[in-house]
Amino acid sequence: MRRLQKLFDNNRQWSASVRQKDPDFFEKLSQQQAPEYLWIGCSDSRVPANQITDLLPGELFVHRNVANQVIHADLNCLSVIQFAVDYLKVKHIIVCGHYGCGGVAEATRNSKLGMIDNWLRHVQDVKHKHKEALELISNDQALVNRMCELNVLEQVVNVCQTTVVQDAWDRGQELAVHSWIYGLKDGLLRDLGMCVTASEELEPLYSESVTAIVDKIPGAVAR
């Protein structure tokens, strides 16, 4: 029971199947890590980054936390971004949220869960920022969906405003920051419209993407 033998058995089967297809796969993988993508996503167990993008180990550098947050005081996330950008030289940073996110839903409802409330306070800041439009939504699921989308856009802004990304753009490094969201009910990824490749693109792309989301809300006007 304590050894979780089933997981060890699964691992051996997986390793054997990979080596059957490519006998040198793990040897080659151990020599170098050269992913083109950094994935910043939610910790939700239903959103496994490599599987939903159909990428092999070594092709995707991953950071996950509750509600896919990028907080400027979070040294864990910032260190991942710096390592990915400055050392691995990734060309794409993908911020990916998902519909039905529990963290976003609980923050939207102002639930009291304990210590994690401090983390989800940042999601509530997103709600407050777009309060006028969100208050027009009467359906709970629709409200959470719009919040999940807006949360992704706000985290893309946070990524773009880090000193790591700003410095990369200043020195002419090729780097794009993307806004994606994943559907649990259909397994599909959707682009929310922000693909930022330079500082001057951030504000207009953010404005356009927020407008596209707010336009889904009857009676709402983007500001």
URJO-V442624 format. One record per backbone hydrogen bond with DSSP energy under -1.0 kcal/mol. NH is the residue of the N-H (numbers start at 1). CO is the residue of the C=O. Records with the same first field share a line. If there is no record, write none. Layout:
BEGIN
NH->CO  CO
END
This chain:
BEGIN
4->1
7->4
8->4
9->5
10->6
11->7
12->8
13->9
14->10
15->11
16->12
17->13
18->14
19->15
20->16
21->17
22->18
25->22
28->24
29->25
30->26
38->92
39->61
40->94
41->63
43->65
47->44
52->48
53->49
55->50
59->56
61->37
63->39
65->41
68->65
74->71
75->73
78->74
79->75
80->76
81->77
82->78
83->79
84->80
85->81
86->82
87->83
88->83
90->84
91->36
92->36
93->176
94->38
95->178
96->40
97->180
99->182
105->101
106->102
107->103
108->104
109->105
110->107
111->106
117->114
118->115
120->116
122->119
124->120
125->121
126->122
127->123
128->124
129->125
130->126
131->128
134->130
135->131
136->133
137->134
143->139
144->140
145->141
146->142
147->143
148->144
149->145
150->146
151->147
152->148
153->149
154->150
155->151
156->152
157->153
158->154
159->155
160->156
161->157
162->159
166->162
167->163
168->164
169->165
170->166
171->167
172->169
173->168
176->91
177->196
178->93
179->194
180->95
181->190
182->97
183->188
187->183
190->181
192->179
196->177
201->198
202->199
205->201
206->202
207->203
208->204
209->205
210->206
211->207
212->208
213->209
214->210
215->211
216->213
217->214
220->217
END
